[in-house]
């Protein structure tokens, strides 16, 4: 799938909701949150900080996908292709 196709799919999904895209600062906060989740997972997998015994294994691909989704939302809202 091309990035343009992904943008069209996200736009079609977001258009279902009356409120539409979040404001830029809200999207930036969401992006920061998602990057933090990816950083935590990378740190647990490859860094010195191991997970607690009751923490489930995370999914690097899903964390990256979450970041891409927020970036696409930001781009779509601002008319960037």
Buried (B, 14 or more C-beta within 10 A) or exposed (E): EEEEEBBBEBBEEBEEEEEEBBEEEEBEEBBEEBBEBBEBBEEBEEEEEEBEEEEEEBEEEEBEEBBBBBBBBBBBBEEEE
